[in-house]
Amino acid sequence: MSHPWQFVKTIPGHSEPINAISVSPDGRTLATASKDRTIGLWNLQTHQLSYTLCGHAQAVYAVAFSPDYPLLASADLGGKVASWNLKNHKIYRTFFYLDRPFSHSSYVFSLAFSPDRKTLMSASADRKIRLWNLLTGQAIHTLNGHGSAVMALGVSPNGETLVSGSSDNTLRLWSLQSYQTYKILAGHQGWVLSVAISPNGKLIISGSADQTVKIWQLSTGKLLGTLKGHSAGVFSVALSPDGNFLASASRNEVFLWDLRRGSQLEKTELEGRYPVTFSGDGKQLICGGQVAGSIQIFSAGVQEPLVAINRTVTIQWWNVLDVAPTASRQDVKAAYRRLAKQYHPDFNNSEQAKAKMQEINQAYQAFQKLSLKKL
């Protein structure tokens, strides 16, 4: 992944912004939770929307695959949590409604499964974390401790620790044996909006409204480092399957970091807020669109775009984009969008248009690299 990522394509699917995304354990399917009250299922091999799940009455804000695929969980802003059988695309179980005992009394922001496939965890604006039995749908336990909304969850690979991030600016480490907090991590100066745990279970990654990403040692709670550069709150973080690379997203920007060196590899600007994740093989970086309800696919660290069109830009980027070499960033973006409406496969499916769109993407990437050097 030392090679800069390359934009591959934008895939439309939702009619409203995407709030959360999750990749299936086999790496073949992407699930997207949207404000349009649906969940999209995307084939990551063909880059096509394969199915839309309908069953929520309010905006869907969280989605997570069970380790026991094909089970998927989703939650909405009305407090409803559901699990889906993806073999028949039907709701397998609804865990609670607002008028039931043990229900969350406010928005559900995050979901996580235990590695043993027995428990679903939900985090809410009501400051509580609920643990649910996947088979019966019954509440197992309620975790209390945060002083404000619980925004994000992560579970260690060994299933012993639950990590939660809150708008009280802290992270809590919970024992899933005793259901008690055994460590509080303080250091962020703003809401903790996102959490990820490294595949080897050694690191906790947290993104915050204070515009930083922090790296913590899970075993001790020690702060190992702080990544800076975002210009807004970091509401999504994701680790590559090998744990070497980190993607972090805030409003209008996505960063790629090399955790082995603690250095920033790439920055790209995308309009809106984008939840991020990696594909199962680590070769795709996937961003869920907050503006148009589409997903953006980038090839991360490969020499060729995943949608292979063997053509390179042999002339200056400004000629390809039909702008002046001194054009402003805003003018270049406008030109790119205008050309995309003419040559993108969604509008023109000819082979000539595909080749032209690849040339346009490469030219725009060249402009972005030049802009980053000036930062």
N, C-alpha and C positions, 0 to 999 in steps of 0.2 A: 504493500500500500504506500510505497514511497512515491509512486507516480500520482500526480494530482487527479482528483476525481473528474469525471467527464459527465456532463449532462446527457442523458439518454432520451427521455421523452416525458411528456405530461399525459396522464391518463384521466379523462373525466369519468365521473361516476355518481357523485352525490350532488344534490341541488343546493345544499347548504355546507358551511365549513365542516372540516373534519377535526374532531377534538382529541382522538386517541387512536393509536394503531398497535397491532400485535402480530407477530409472525408465528405460524404453527411450528410445533416441534420438528416436523419433517422438512421445514423450510420451503414448502411449496405454496402455502396459502398465506395471504395477508388479510387481516380483518381490520376494518376501519369503523370507528364510532362517529356518528355525525349529528349535527344540530338538526338535520332533517328527520330525526327520530328513527333512522334505520341503521343497520350494520351492513357494510359492504364486504363481500368475500372476493378476493382478487387472486387470480392464478399468476404466480410470480415467474412462471416459465414462459407463458404467452403474453404476459402483461395485459390481461383482459379482466374486466369485472365479470365474475362467473355467476354470482347470485347476490340478491339483496334480501336480508332478513328484516321482517316487519313484525312488531309486537310491542314496541314502546310507545307511550302516549306523550312523552316529553323528549327533549334533546338527550341523546345518548352521549355520556361523558367519559365512560370507561369501558374497556374491552380487554379480555385476557384469554389466551388459550390454556387449557389444562394440559399438563404433561401427558395425560391420557387422551390424546387426540383421538376422535374428533369431537371433543366437548369444548364449548366456548362459553364464557360468561360475559355478561354485559350489564351495565347499570346506567340509570338515567338521573336527571335532575329532580325527578319526583320521588326518588328514593327506591325505585323498583330495581331489583337485581334478578336476573334470569340466567339460566344455563340452557344452551342449545345443543341438540343432537344434530351434528352437521351431516349425518348420513341421510336424514330425511328433511333437514332444514326446519325442524319444528322445536318449539320450546320444550325442553326436557323437564325443567322444574323452575317454578317461580319461588324465590326464597322468602319474600315478604312484600307486603304493601304497607303504606303508612298507617293504616288503621289496625294493624296487627300488633300483638305484644312483641317486644324485642326489636321492633323496627327502628331504622334510622329516622330521625325527625327532620332531616334536611338532606341536601344534595349528597350524592355519592360520587366522590372524585376519583377513586382508585380501587383496583381489584388485584388480588394475587392468589395463586394456588400454592398449596403445600406440595413439595416434591413427591410425597407419598400418595398424592392424588385423592386424598380423603377430605380435605378441608379447603373451603373458599373463604378468603378474607376480604372485607370491604371497609373502606375508609370514608368518613363523612364529615361534612361541615358541622355536624352536631358534636364534634370533638371525640367521637367514639370510633373504635375499630370492632367490627363484629366478626366472629368466626362461625362458619356454617358447615354442617355436615352435608357433603355433596349427595349422599344417597337419600337421606331423609328430608333434607331441606330445613332441619331444625337448627336453632341457634345453640352453639356449644358454649360460647363464652363472649363476654364483652370486655374489651380492654379500655380502661380509663386512665388518663394521666395528662394528656395534652391540654393546654390551656386555651386552645383555639382550634380552628378547623384542621382536620387531618387531610393533607393534600396528596400524599404519595406513599406507596408501599413497595417493599422489596423483601424477598425471602432468601435466606442463605441456601446454597445448593444442598447442604446436609439436613435442611429442614429444622434446624435447632433455633434459629434466630429470625425474628421479624424486625425489619427496620421501617420506621415510619417518619415522615417529614410533615411538619405542621406550619401553619401561619403564626404560631407562637415563636418562630425563628429557630426551633430546635429539631434535632432528630432524636428518636428514642430507639433503643435496642431492647427487644422483648424476648424473654425465654418462652418458647412455644411448649415447654414442658410445665413450667410453673405459672405461665401467663402473667409474669411480673416484669416490670422494667428493671433491667440490671445496669443500664448505662444511659446517660443523657449527653448528647453531643451538642455543645454550644459553640458558636463561632460565626455563624451567619448573622448579618445585620438586617435581614429581611426575611420574608416568608420562605420556607423551604418548599419549593414547588415540584421538585422531581427527585427521584431516587433510583439508583441502579446498583446492583451488586455484581462484582466481577465473577466470571464463570468458575474461577478457582476458589471463590469464597473468601478471599483475603482482603478485598477492598470494597469500600462503600463510596459511591459517587453521588454527590448532591448538587442540585441546581437551585439557585435562589433568586428572589426578587432583588437582592443586592447586586445582581449582575455578575456574580461569580459562580464558578464551579469548584467545589472542594472535594479533596480526596482524603479519605479516612481509612485507618487500619481497623478492620472489623474486630479482630481479637482483643485489641486494647482500647479502641476508640480514639487513638492518637490522630491528630491532624497531620497529614503527610505533605500537603501542598494545596495551593489555591491557584486556579487558572483564571486569568483575567482577560478581558477584551470585548466582552459583550456590552452592548449599549442599552440593553433592557433586561428585564427579568428572564432567567433561564428556566423555562417551564417544561423542558423535555431533555433528558439525557439517555444515551444508549451506548452500550459497549459491543464491540465486534465479538464474534464467537470465540476468538482466540484470546480476548481480553487485552489486546495490545492497543486498540484504537477506540477512541471515544468521540461520539457525535453529540453536540449540544446545540440547542435551538432557543432563540429568543425572537422577539418581534423583528421581522424582516431580515434575519440572518441565521445561518447555520455554520457552525465551526466544526472542523475535524482536527483532533488532537492525537499525537503519538504519546501514549502514556509511558512508554519505555524511556523517553527522553524528556517528558513533560513539556513538549513543544507543540505549537500550533502548526498544522500542516496546510490547512486550507480554510478559507472563509468564502462563503457565497451569499449573495443577497437574494432573498425571495420575498415577495410582497406578502405580508400577513404573518400569522403565527403558524409554525409547522412542527407538529410532533414528529419525532424521528425514530428510526430503528434500522437495524441491519438485516439483510437476508441471512438465511441459515448458513450459507457458505461464506458469508462475509464479503461477497463480491459486489453486492448492491447496497447502496445507501438509499433508504426510502423516506420520503418526506410527505406527510399528509397535509394537503392544502387547506389553509384557513380562509382563503379568499373565494375560490371557485368550487370547492368540494372535490377537487381532483387530487391525485397523488403525483409526485415528481420522483422519477427514478434517476439515480446517478450511478455510474460505474465507479467503484472505489478501489483504486490500486491495480487496475488491469490496463494493459497496453492498448486494447481496442474497446470501443464502445460495445455494450452488450447487444445492442441492435446494430449488427455489423453492416456498414456501408463503406466499402473500401475506397474512400475518396478523401483527399486531404486538401486543406486550403493552400493554394499556391499563389494567391494574391493577397494584398493587404486587407485586414479585417474591415476597414472602413469602406472599401469598395464592395465587399460582399454584402455589408449591411446598408449600403447606399447612404452613407452619411459622410460628413467632413471628418478628417483626421482629428480635428480639434473639437468635435461634437461633445456636448455635455453628457453626463451619465443618463440624465432624464431623456435626452433626445435619442441616445443609443437604445435605451429600453423601449421607447416608443417605436423605433424602427424595427427592433427585433419582434415585437408583438405584431406589427403590421405584416411583416414577412411570414411569421408563423401562421397567421390566418390565411395566407395564400398557399403555403407549401406544407404545413403540418399534415400528417396522414389522416387526421380527423376531418380535414377539409379537402385534401387531395391525396388519393391513394395510389397514384401512379409511381412507377419506379424512378422516373425523372424527378418528381417532387420529393421523394424520400432522399435521393442523393443531394438535392438542393438543400433540403432541411438539415441534413447532416453538415453540409458546408456552412450553413448559417449558424448552427450550434457551435461549431468549431471557431468560427469568427467571433461569436459573442464570448466564448470562453477565453479567446486571446485578449479581447478587450478587458474582461474581468481580471485576468492575470496582470495586465498592464496597470489597471486601476489599483490593485492591491499593492503593487510595488511602490505606488505613490503615497500610500497611507502612512 
